[in-house]
Each structure stands twice: as structure tokens, then as C-alpha cells.
Amino acid sequence: MKIHLQQALPPTVLLSLLLAFPALAEWELVWNDEFDGSGPLDQSKWNFETFEPGANNNELQKYTFNRPENCRRENGILILEGRRDWWFDSGNGNTYEYTSARIQTAGKFNIKYGKIEVRALMPWANGAWPAFWMMPQHGLYGGWPNSGEIDILEYVGWDNDIAHVNAHTQDHNFLLGTNYGWSGYIGNLENSYHTYAVEWWHDRINFFIDGVYRYGFDNEGTGPGQWPFNSEFFIILNHAIGGDWGGVMGIDTNAYDTTGDNYGVGYFIDYVRAYKWNWPDHDIPAHVEAEHYEGYNGDIREEKSTDLGEGWSVGYIDTGDFMKYTFNIPVTGWYQVDYRIASDGGGGVLTLGKDGTDIQQTPIPDTNGWQNWQTITDTVWLEAGTQTFDIYATAGGWNLNHFKIHNAAPATHYEAEYYESSFGVQAEQTSDNTGGLNLGFIDEGDYMTYLVDVPTAGTHQISYRLASLNGGGILTLGKDGNDIKQTPVPATGDWQNWQTITDTVVLEEGTQYLTLFATIGGWNINWWRLEPNLTDYETWEAHYQISGSGPTANNDSDNKNNAHEYFFGTNPTSSSHNPDRLPTAAFHSTSHNTYPQLTFTRRLNATNVTYTIETSQNLTHWDPCLHQDNANTAHTYTLLSESDDLGDGSQSVTLHYNQNLSQLPPGPFFFRIRAQEQP
């Protein structure tokens, strides 16, 4: 018995579906075709493919172009009708015994990762071989099966009520008998509508029928032979007849025969929908995994990371590529961004941008390998509000594991162009290593005024980032028309040869306007900063409510308030890193990555601060790491070196962890440094 083509979808079934649809709150609908109404296919969304018989899998049908007998919308249902109608093609003069339709979205809709779903009723006759599947838009790894195939649904009419899902790769495909796949009884596939979906992530692919998980497989991180599913794919719907699989039990010619007023065999599709995961907006402080982007450009690819904590990183980042992320910025001001990057050669430039405008460019150093990870830090000025930022490759050649945005250490750093008022100066692109803008064309009498919050009165160190072709200028720091300190400007050799010069000034406490005045011009300025000459940072930290002694806040949410501990960038859960206490920290290891070492710098004049090394494997329980030179036991370290004064009141310290990492249980391994004020 044939199913009449107009018996498509009972209205009560459609109503229940629409009522259930809002429950998919975690997924954001990005593309769909509901096939509403009646008439031809919407070719703004779909392409026809017109393969000849035998072109694919020895199938019998000729796929026709926009022929209503084979493809049409009818009362809100798309019908792909297979027919034995001996159709004469006036275009080429051939007559075809079997006709059908195959449509796809290549170039009109492509998707990388997401949920792709169809609601459909299967054709019932022997010989029917309908499918809902996906193929790569760009064959990054070569022809089939090297670049991948995702079969969300396959059905053969001779195997009643059995649904099939499959995926094919170079190492896993049906020719080798190693394809990823599942077959199972569902029931009533030819008499009622069912939903078939795939949830495709960077690390796994899961198949669902009627919302029930049926099968899945993981990205093993071994390369494209196992996992080529890291590029854009397009959607395909087709109704094949016969072929290597569909025709195993023969063809029901009576079912497909359209002699007289008979219909062929219909493959009925209620809708096709595609969703992207709606990642939540990130609050500050934020720790963001690079692979959790909301939008992207370029052939970026996720890969397993060997960084601490393992997980996934984003690689193959070329010039012009970008990833998008959304943040809730609480207040306008300075924020610190910590990027976890790796680069084999360096020379890249990571740009934080918004709406096509650069906010800050950060040079990428050479870390000596694509999986040798290093944290680089920059300071950016961000406006309050919910907004989407780009991490853009002004120059590529780097990988990104994660990044953090948090309140900057004391707001003493001022980009020159962020003045409250000025006279006579002009902004220009800078060649300094931070990128961005500097101020130039500074002549005698020109000035810039800044709103500055000085937390404590007394002597401060002031640093200016300057360039001057011939020198001889004088930069005067002033307030309310009165000079506070005049600083001579040396010759740096060129208008874009940058040098940091320092001086000391005495400032009053409180919010105030300070002016940089050109008593004598002839210099450019990129930035300037203030730092109090204090050995006790308690007042400084309390004023800015950053982690450390004094405040009772619990910024890193570990149930210990900041009066007892202080975390730095070496702790992945830290929400505030103070460069005045610990300017830099870096991990490295001995040969074969067996005995990790930690190098950091610390203030020499912070005599009332005790530094303690601790280790953890779960970021919850921490064990003290004791100084015990040349030991071989867990939770001990050897002090390898302590440098002299580096010239800025700090010293460099290198520690060697005494236990071979191969002796530890599997899983991540973390260091942290705890600095505690003494009473």
C-alpha cells in the first residue's frame, strides 16, 4: 500500500512540536527551513544536484533540477519523490527510467560545530535509500573519505524501521569496515515522523533520534585521519533508489511506477534546523577557553593541548583569522588580559578589537614550539557594558589555549592618547612593542591632562615611554598650573625608537588632574605610569581592593580570604595578579619534561612577605612544597638560583621540583606561590 503524498503531517503533531521547541534554550537557532506553504523549493537556501544514474554507489535514479514531480513543498512538507516515470530530458535527449531529487546547502549555509536536525518520515518501498547528511565545504585533507562525512540519518526501505547513523574518515570508513556507526530499531519510521539530529562539538560527535542519545564518538586528538571534523560542512537531503545498499533486496518497481495517476514513493521532510551553542556572556574576572568562541574567521582548528591542565587549544591561526567572545564589563577602566600562547618562531601580533577597531595589539614571542606554552600579559582600556570582542591575528603564527580578563593591578598605567584634555598633540600609530597609538608632534607649550587616583601620599616613581630624534626636550609634570617635576628627554635616535626614562615625584593622596606639559618640545610619548616607593603594599592593595594582605574579599573563591593568602599568575584560578609583588612567572622543565622548574621574580624590599610554594592536582587541595635541595620526594623543591637585584628592586628565583612527573597519578599538575604578610 502506498502512502499518498498529501498525507504528510497531522496538525496535532505539528502543534506539539512547536510547543516543545522553546525548551531548547541552550541552543541558538541560526538557520532553518520549515518548508511552509506549497510550491517549489526555496533556492536561496538550497542547491539542486543533478547526478546521472550510477554516479554514486551504483544508484539507479537521475537527480533532476527543480522538477516539481521530484521536489516540491506541499502543505508545509518538503517531498523528495522517487519515481519510475521514464522521464525524457529535453536538455540532453536522454530518457531516464528512475528520477528523484538531491538538494544541499553548499555555499549558502555551512556550519562548523552545532546541532543539526531534521524531522522526517521515511519512504517505505524496497529500493528506497533516503539520507540526511553532511559533507565538508572545503576538502582540507583531500577527497573522500579523508575530509570526513557525517550521516545523521540513513535508511533503506528493505530493512523496515531500522535507522542508521554513520561517520567516515580516512582511518574509519565502510571500505575498511571501521566506520563510526550505529544501527537500531526505532519503529514506525515509515508511518510517523521522527527527529534525527547530531550534536557536533570540537571534541565529540553525538547522534540522537527523537531526542534520545543513540551513538557518539570522540576526537582522540591524533590528527585528521581520525578526526577531520574541524571545518565547515554543508547539509544534504537526498532520496536515492537502488544502489550498493538500497538495492540489496531489489527494487519495488510497482511502488515507484507512476503509470496512470499513481504517485511515486515520497521522502517527507517537515523541517531542517541548525543551531549554534549559545555560550554564556563572561563576567569579570573571566577565564575563557579559546575553543569557546561564538564566531570565527579562517581555517582555525582545535587540537589537544599539552599545557598544564591539558584540554584543548586553538591552532592554525593565520593572519586575518579571529575568534569572537562576549563579556560583561562592569565599569569603564583598565583591565589586565593574560593570554596563554604558544608559537614556533614568534613574530605574531594578537589584537584585541571591537567592531573592527583595534583596542590593543600584543606581540607574540617565540616560545620554541607549538605546544610550549607561555602567559603573556597586556593592559587594555575597556568601556562598561556587554560587548563582543575579537581576538584577531594582525600577524598569525601562534596558538591560543585560554585567556583571562580581570581588574588590572593598581591603575597607574596611562596610555598617552587617553587624556581628559589636550593642546597641540596628534595621535599616530606606534612601532613600539605594545602596538596601538602614541602622541607626537609635541611642541613647546603643548600638553595632555589626565585624571589620576593617587592612593597614598608620598614619593612615587614615574616612568615615561618616550622617543626623540635629537633630545633636548623637557617633560614637566604639573598640577593646577604649578610644576611638580621637570624631566629631561634624551635623544633615542629616532621618532619611533622608544626608551623608558624614570624620575621621582612627590604626590598628594586622592583623585586629581595631572598634566604632562612640554616645557621644551621635540619628543613623542607612548605611555606613562606611577608607582609608590613603598615597602609595605598594604595601603596600596586595600585602596584598589586587589588580592593580598588587608582586604577580606575572597576573589578566587577558595574559602580563604585575602588576608591570609595571595595568588599570582601561576594559579589558574586566580582573579588578580599583582606585578608589584610578582612581576613575572614562567614554567619550564628539564629534558623529557620530567622535572618541572619554576622561575619567578619577587620584590627584594618586601621584607615582611613570606613566599610559599604549593602544588595541587585538583585546584582544591594544596600541599606545601618545602625547600629541600637535592631531594627526590614529593612536595619538595631545590633552589637552583637567586639573582642579584635586577635593577628595579626585584630578583629572579628559579626552583626545581624534586619529583619525576611520571611518578605522579595521571591528570593535571599545578604550582602556585602564596605570599603572606607577617604581623
C-alpha positions in Angstrom: 0.0 0.0 0.0 1.4 3.4 -1.0 1.3 6.4 1.3 -0.4 9.2 -0.5 1.8 12.2 -0.9 -0.6 14.6 0.7 -0.8 12.6 3.9 2.1 14.4 5.3 1.9 15.7 8.9 -1.1 15.7 11.2 -1.8 19.2 12.5 -1.8 17.9 16.1 1.8 16.6 15.7 3.0 20.0 14.4 1.4 21.9 17.3 3.0 19.7 19.9 6.4 20.2 18.2 6.1 23.9 18.2 5.2 24.0 21.9 8.2 21.9 22.7 10.7 23.9 20.7 11.4 26.7 23.3 12.7 24.1 25.6 15.9 24.1 23.5 17.1 27.2 25.4 20.8 26.3 25.4 20.9 26.2 21.6 20.5 29.2 19.4 18.8 28.7 16.0 21.0 30.1 13.3 19.4 28.6 10.1 16.3 26.7 9.2 13.8 25.8 6.6 10.3 25.0 7.8 9.1 24.3 4.2 5.9 26.3 4.9 3.2 26.5 2.3 3.2 24.8 -1.1 5.3 25.3 -4.2 8.9 25.0 -5.3 12.0 24.6 -3.1 13.5 27.9 -1.8 16.6 28.1 -3.9 18.0 30.9 -1.7 18.7 28.2 0.8 19.2 25.1 -1.3 21.1 23.9 -4.4 19.9 21.1 -6.7 22.4 18.4 -7.6 21.8 16.6 -10.9 23.9 13.4 -10.9 23.5 10.9 -13.6 22.4 7.3 -12.8 25.4 5.3 -11.5 27.4 8.4 -10.5 27.1 7.5 -6.8 27.1 4.0 -5.3 25.6 2.5 -8.5 22.2 4.1 -7.8 19.6 4.0 -10.5 18.0 7.4 -10.3 18.6 10.6 -12.3 18.6 13.5 -9.9 16.6 16.3 -11.6 16.8 20.1 -11.3 13.8 21.9 -9.7 11.3 19.4 -11.2 8.1 19.5 -9.1 7.4 15.9 -9.7 10.6 15.1 -7.8 10.9 18.0 -5.3 8.2 20.3 -4.0 6.7 21.9 -0.9 3.2 20.6 -0.2 1.2 21.9 2.8 4.3 22.7 4.8 6.2 19.5 3.9 9.1 19.0 1.6 8.6 16.0 -0.6 11.5 14.3 -2.4 9.7 11.8 -4.6 11.3 8.9 -6.2 9.6 7.9 -9.5 9.8 5.2 -12.2 8.4 7.5 -14.9 10.7 7.1 -17.9 11.3 10.9 -18.0 12.6 12.4 -21.2 15.2 15.2 -20.6 14.9 17.6 -23.5 18.2 19.2 -22.5 20.3 16.2 -23.3 17.9 14.0 -25.2 18.1 11.1 -22.7 15.3 9.1 -21.2 15.6 8.1 -17.6 13.7 5.1 -16.0 14.1 6.4 -12.4 14.1 10.1 -11.2 14.4 11.6 -7.8 15.9 14.7 -6.1 19.0 15.6 -4.2 19.5 19.0 -2.6 22.2 20.7 -0.5 23.3 24.0 1.1 26.9 24.3 -0.1 27.9 28.0 -0.3 24.5 29.1 1.1 24.7 27.6 4.6 27.8 26.0 6.1 28.3 25.2 9.8 31.2 24.2 12.0 30.0 22.7 15.2 26.4 22.8 16.3 23.2 20.9 16.4 21.7 19.9 13.0 18.3 18.3 13.0 15.6 17.0 10.6 12.1 15.8 11.2 11.1 13.4 8.6 9.0 10.4 7.5 10.8 7.6 5.6 9.8 6.2 2.2 8.5 2.6 2.5 9.4 0.7 -0.7 12.2 -1.7 -1.3 14.9 0.2 -3.2 14.4 3.4 -1.2 17.7 4.8 0.3 17.0 8.3 1.8 19.6 10.2 3.8 20.2 13.4 5.8 23.9 14.0 5.9 26.8 16.5 5.8 30.0 16.9 3.7 32.9 19.4 4.1 32.7 22.7 2.2 36.4 22.7 1.8 38.3 19.4 1.5 41.1 20.3 3.8 42.5 16.8 3.9 41.8 15.6 0.4 39.0 13.6 -1.3 36.5 11.2 0.3 36.8 9.9 3.0 39.9 11.9 4.1 38.0 15.2 4.8 35.1 13.5 6.5 31.4 12.7 6.2 28.6 12.8 8.8 25.5 10.7 8.1 22.8 11.9 10.6 20.3 9.5 9.1 20.4 6.7 6.6 17.5 4.4 5.8 16.9 1.5 3.4 13.4 0.5 2.6 14.1 -3.2 2.7 15.2 -3.0 6.4 12.0 -1.8 7.9 12.1 0.5 10.9 15.9 0.3 11.3 17.7 3.7 11.5 21.4 4.0 10.7 23.9 6.7 11.7 27.4 6.8 10.4 30.6 8.9 10.1 33.5 8.3 7.7 37.2 9.4 7.9 40.4 8.3 6.4 41.0 5.7 9.1 37.4 5.0 9.9 35.2 4.2 6.9 32.9 1.5 5.5 35.5 0.4 2.9 37.8 -0.6 5.7 34.9 -1.8 7.9 36.0 0.6 10.6 33.4 3.4 10.1 31.9 5.0 13.2 28.2 4.0 13.2 25.1 2.6 14.8 22.0 0.8 13.6 19.0 0.2 15.7 15.2 -0.5 15.7 13.1 2.6 16.2 9.7 1.6 14.9 7.1 3.3 12.7 9.7 5.1 10.7 7.6 4.8 7.5 4.3 5.7 9.2 5.1 8.6 11.6 7.6 11.5 11.8 10.7 11.3 13.9 13.6 13.7 14.6 17.2 12.9 13.7 19.9 15.1 15.0 23.6 15.4 15.5 25.3 17.4 18.2 28.8 18.2 16.9 31.4 19.7 19.1 35.2 20.2 18.7 35.9 17.1 20.8 32.9 14.7 20.1 30.0 14.0 17.8 26.8 12.5 19.3 23.8 11.2 17.4 20.2 11.5 18.6 16.8 10.1 17.4 13.7 11.6 19.0 15.9 13.4 21.5 17.4 10.1 22.7 21.2 9.6 22.6 21.9 6.7 20.2 25.7 6.8 19.4 28.7 9.0 19.7 32.5 9.1 19.3 35.3 11.4 20.5 38.1 13.4 19.0 41.1 11.4 20.1 43.5 14.3 19.2 45.5 12.0 16.9 45.0 14.1 13.7 42.8 14.3 10.7 43.0 10.6 9.9 40.7 10.0 12.9 39.1 13.5 13.2 38.8 15.7 10.1 35.7 17.4 11.6 37.2 20.8 12.3 36.0 22.7 9.2 32.7 23.9 7.8 30.2 21.3 6.5 27.1 21.7 4.4 23.7 19.8 4.6 22.4 17.3 2.1 19.0 15.7 1.7 18.5 13.0 -1.0 16.2 10.2 -2.0 18.3 7.5 -3.8 16.9 4.5 -5.5 18.7 1.1 -5.5 22.5 1.1 -5.4 25.0 -0.9 -3.5 22.9 -0.7 -0.3 19.5 0.4 -1.2 19.1 -2.2 -3.9 20.4 -5.2 -2.0 16.8 -6.7 -1.8 15.8 -5.5 -5.3 13.5 -2.6 -6.4 9.8 -2.5 -5.8 9.0 -1.3 -9.3 5.3 -1.3 -8.7 5.8 1.2 -5.8 7.9 3.6 -7.9 5.8 3.2 -11.1 3.8 6.3 -11.9 1.7 4.8 -14.7 -1.6 6.5 -14.9 -2.3 8.7 -11.9 -0.1 6.8 -9.5 2.4 8.6 -7.2 5.9 7.5 -6.7 7.5 7.0 -3.3 7.8 10.0 -1.1 10.5 11.0 1.4 8.7 13.6 3.6 10.6 16.3 5.5 8.8 18.6 8.0 11.8 20.9 8.7 15.6 21.2 8.8 17.1 23.3 11.6 20.7 24.2 12.6 21.7 25.6 15.9 24.9 27.0 17.4 25.7 26.7 21.1 24.9 29.9 22.9 27.9 30.3 25.2 27.0 32.5 28.2 28.4 36.0 28.4 31.5 36.1 30.6 31.6 38.2 33.8 34.8 39.8 35.0 37.0 38.2 36.3 36.8 35.8 33.4 38.7 32.7 32.4 37.8 31.8 28.8 38.8 28.6 26.9 39.9 29.6 23.4 37.7 27.0 21.8 34.5 28.5 23.3 34.3 31.2 20.6 30.9 32.5 19.4 32.1 33.3 15.9 35.3 33.0 13.9 37.0 33.6 10.6 39.6 31.4 8.9 40.7 27.8 9.0 41.3 27.7 12.7 41.4 24.2 14.3 41.1 22.9 17.8 43.7 20.5 18.9 44.6 18.7 22.2 46.9 20.8 24.4 49.9 19.6 26.4 49.7 22.7 28.6 49.1 22.4 32.3 45.5 21.1 32.8 45.6 19.7 29.2 42.3 20.3 27.5 42.1 21.9 24.0 43.7 24.9 22.3 43.1 26.7 19.0 45.8 26.5 16.4 46.4 27.1 12.7 45.8 30.8 13.3 46.9 32.8 10.3 46.9 36.5 9.5 43.3 37.7 9.3 41.8 34.9 11.4 39.8 35.8 14.5 37.6 34.5 17.3 34.7 36.3 19.0 33.7 36.3 22.7 31.2 38.3 24.7 31.9 39.9 28.1 30.1 41.9 30.7 32.5 44.7 31.6 31.3 46.1 35.0 32.9 49.6 34.8 35.0 51.6 32.3 38.6 51.4 33.1 41.9 49.4 32.9 41.8 45.7 32.7 44.6 43.1 32.5 44.4 40.4 29.9 46.5 37.2 30.2 46.9 35.2 27.0 48.2 31.6 27.2 50.0 31.3 23.9 52.5 29.1 22.0 54.5 29.9 18.9 57.2 28.3 17.0 59.1 31.3 15.7 57.2 34.2 17.2 56.6 37.4 15.2 52.8 37.2 15.5 50.6 40.0 16.7 47.5 39.3 18.7 45.0 42.2 18.6 42.1 42.7 20.9 39.4 44.5 18.9 35.8 45.5 18.9 33.5 46.3 15.9 36.5 46.3 13.6 38.5 48.8 15.7 41.8 47.7 17.4 41.9 48.2 21.2 45.3 46.8 21.9 48.0 44.9 19.9 50.2 42.4 21.8 53.3 41.0 20.2 53.7 37.2 20.3 57.1 35.9 21.4 58.8 32.8 20.3 58.0 30.0 22.8 60.1 27.4 20.9 57.2 25.2 19.9 53.6 25.0 19.1 52.9 23.3 22.4 55.4 25.2 24.6 53.1 27.4 26.5 53.7 30.9 27.9 51.5 33.5 29.5 51.8 37.0 28.1 50.1 39.9 29.7 48.8 43.2 28.5 46.7 46.1 29.9 43.7 47.4 28.0 41.1 50.2 28.4 37.6 48.8 28.2 34.2 50.5 28.2 31.5 49.4 30.6 28.7 47.2 29.2 28.0 43.9 27.5 30.1 43.8 24.3 31.7 41.3 21.9 35.4 41.4 21.4 37.6 39.9 18.7 40.9 38.2 19.3 42.3 39.0 15.9 45.5 37.8 14.2 47.1 41.0 12.9 50.0 38.7 12.2 49.4 34.9 12.6 51.7 32.1 13.6 50.5 31.3 17.2 48.2 29.1 19.1 45.9 30.1 22.0 44.9 27.9 24.9 42.9 30.3 27.0 42.9 33.9 28.2 41.8 35.8 31.3 40.4 39.3 31.8 40.4 40.8 35.3 40.8 44.1 37.0 44.2 45.5 36.4 46.7 45.9 39.1 46.7 49.4 40.6 45.6 51.8 37.9 48.9 53.5 37.4 49.4 52.9 33.7 48.2 55.5 31.3 48.2 55.2 27.5 49.2 58.7 26.3 46.2 59.0 24.0 43.6 58.5 26.8 43.8 62.1 28.1 41.0 64.1 29.5 42.1 67.2 27.5 45.0 68.3 25.4 46.5 71.0 23.3 48.6 70.7 20.1 49.3 67.0 20.1 48.4 64.4 17.5 47.9 60.6 17.8 49.7 58.2 15.4 50.3 54.5 15.0 53.3 53.4 17.1 56.0 50.9 16.3 56.6 50.3 20.0 56.4 46.7 21.1 52.9 47.2 22.5 51.4 48.5 19.3 48.5 50.9 19.3 48.9 54.7 19.3 51.3 57.2 20.6 51.2 61.0 20.8 53.5 63.0 18.6 54.1 66.5 17.1 54.6 67.8 20.6 56.0 71.3 20.6 56.7 73.8 23.3 53.6 74.7 25.2 51.6 71.6 24.2 50.1 69.5 27.0 47.9 66.5 28.0 45.8 66.3 31.2 44.8 63.1 32.9 42.5 62.2 35.8 44.7 60.2 38.3 43.8 58.4 41.5 46.7 58.5 43.9 46.0 56.1 46.8 48.6 57.3 49.2 50.7 60.5 49.6 54.4 60.4 49.3 57.2 59.7 46.9 56.4 57.9 43.7 58.5 56.6 40.8 57.2 58.0 37.5 58.1 56.3 34.2 57.7 57.7 30.7 57.9 55.8 27.4 59.5 58.4 25.1 61.1 58.7 21.7 63.0 61.7 20.4 65.2 62.2 17.3 67.6 64.8 18.8 66.7 65.0 22.5 66.9 68.3 24.4 63.2 68.3 25.4 61.8 68.8 28.9 58.7 67.0 30.1 57.1 68.7 33.1 54.6 67.0 35.4 52.3 69.7 36.7 49.1 70.2 38.7 46.7 73.3 38.7 49.3 75.2 36.7 52.1 74.5 39.1 55.2 72.4 38.1 55.8 69.3 40.2 58.8 67.8 38.4 60.7 68.5 35.2 62.4 65.5 33.5 64.9 65.9 30.6 64.2 63.9 27.5 67.2 62.2 26.0 67.9 61.5 22.3 66.7 58.0 21.4 67.9 58.2 17.8 64.5 58.4 16.0 60.9 59.4 16.5 59.9 55.7 16.8 62.9 54.4 18.8 61.4 54.0 22.2 63.0 54.3 25.6 61.7 54.2 29.2 63.0 57.0 31.4 62.2 57.3 35.1 62.1 60.0 37.7 60.7 60.5 41.3 57.9 62.9 42.3 56.0 63.7 45.5 52.3 63.5 45.1 49.3 64.2 47.3 46.7 61.5 48.1 43.4 61.5 46.2 41.8 61.9 42.8 43.4 64.8 40.9 44.2 66.1 37.5 47.9 65.9 36.5 49.3 67.5 33.3 52.2 66.4 31.1 53.5 69.7 29.7 56.1 70.3 27.1 58.4 73.0 28.6 60.5 72.2 25.6 59.1 70.0 22.9 60.6 67.6 20.4 59.5 64.3 21.8 56.8 61.6 21.4 55.1 59.7 24.2 53.5 56.2 24.2 52.6 55.8 27.8 53.4 56.8 31.4 52.9 55.2 34.8 53.2 55.8 38.6 54.4 53.5 41.3 54.7 54.4 45.0 58.0 53.9 46.7 56.6 51.7 49.4 58.0 48.6 51.1 54.6 47.9 52.6 51.9 47.4 50.0 49.0 47.0 52.3 47.7 50.6 51.8 48.1 50.3 48.1 46.3 46.9 47.9 43.5 48.0 50.2 42.8 51.1 48.2 42.4 49.2 44.9 40.7 46.1 46.6 43.1 43.7 44.9 44.1 40.3 46.3 46.8 40.4 49.1 47.0 41.4 52.7 44.4 43.7 54.2 41.2 43.0 52.3 38.8 40.3 53.5 37.5 39.6 50.0 37.7 36.1 48.5 38.4 36.9 44.9 39.5 33.4 43.9 36.5 31.7 45.7 38.6 29.2 47.6 37.0 29.8 51.0 40.1 31.7 52.2 40.1 35.4 52.5 42.9 37.5 51.1 44.2 38.5 54.5 45.9 35.1 54.6 47.0 34.4 51.0 47.9 36.0 47.7 47.7 34.2 44.4 49.7 35.0 41.3 49.5 34.1 37.6 50.8 30.6 38.4 47.5 29.7 39.9 44.9 29.0 37.2 42.0 30.1 39.5 43.5 33.5 40.4 41.4 36.5 39.7 44.0 39.2 40.4 47.8 39.2 39.7 49.8 42.0 41.2 53.0 42.7 39.2 54.3 44.8 42.1 54.6 41.6 44.2 55.4 39.1 41.4 56.1 40.8 38.1 56.6 37.6 36.1 56.4 33.9 36.4 57.1 31.1 34.0 57.2 27.3 33.9 59.8 25.2 32.1 61.2 21.7 32.5 64.3 19.6 32.2 64.8 17.1 29.5 61.9 14.8 28.7 59.6 17.1 30.7 60.1 15.1 33.8 61.3 17.6 36.4 59.4 20.9 36.1 61.1 24.1 37.1 59.5 27.4 38.0 61.1 30.8 37.6 59.6 34.0 39.0 60.7 37.4 40.2 59.9 38.9 43.6 60.5 42.2 45.3 63.7 42.4 47.4 62.4 45.2 49.6 59.2 43.4 50.7 61.0 42.1 53.8 57.8 41.3 55.6 56.4 39.0 52.9 57.0 35.2 53.1 56.8 33.3 49.8 55.5 29.7 49.9 55.4 27.3 47.0 52.4 24.9 46.9 51.3 22.2 44.5 47.9 20.7 43.6 46.3 18.3 41.2 42.7 19.5 41.5 43.0 23.2 42.4 41.1 22.4 45.6 43.6 20.8 47.9 47.1 22.3 48.0 50.2 20.8 49.6 53.1 23.0 50.8 56.3 22.4 48.8 59.3 22.5 51.1 62.8 23.7 50.3 65.0 20.6 50.4 67.9 20.7 48.0 68.7 17.5 46.0 65.9 15.5 47.5 63.7 13.1 45.4 60.5 13.2 47.4 57.1 14.7 46.6 56.3 18.3 47.7 59.9 19.4 47.9 62.0 21.7 45.7 65.6 22.6 45.1 66.5 26.2 45.0 68.6 26.5 41.8 69.4 30.2 41.7 68.6 33.6 43.2 69.7 36.6 41.1 71.1 39.9 42.4 68.9 43.0 42.1 67.6 43.1 38.5 67.8 46.9 38.6 64.2 47.5 39.6 64.2 46.3 43.2 63.4 42.7 42.2 65.3 39.4 41.9 64.8 36.3 39.8 64.3 33.0 41.5 64.4 29.5 39.9 63.1 26.4 41.6 63.4 22.7 40.6 60.6 20.4 41.7 62.1 17.3 43.1 59.7 14.6 41.9 59.7 13.0 38.5 56.2 13.8 37.0 56.0 10.3 35.6 55.6 9.1 39.2 52.5 11.2 39.8 49.0 9.9 39.2 47.5 10.8 35.8 46.0 14.2 35.4 46.9 17.9 35.7 49.6 19.3 38.0 49.6 22.9 39.2 52.0 25.2 41.1 51.1 28.3 43.0 53.0 30.9 45.0 51.5 32.2 48.2 52.8 35.4 49.7 51.8 36.1 53.3 52.3 39.3 55.2 54.0 38.9 58.6 52.4 40.7 61.6 
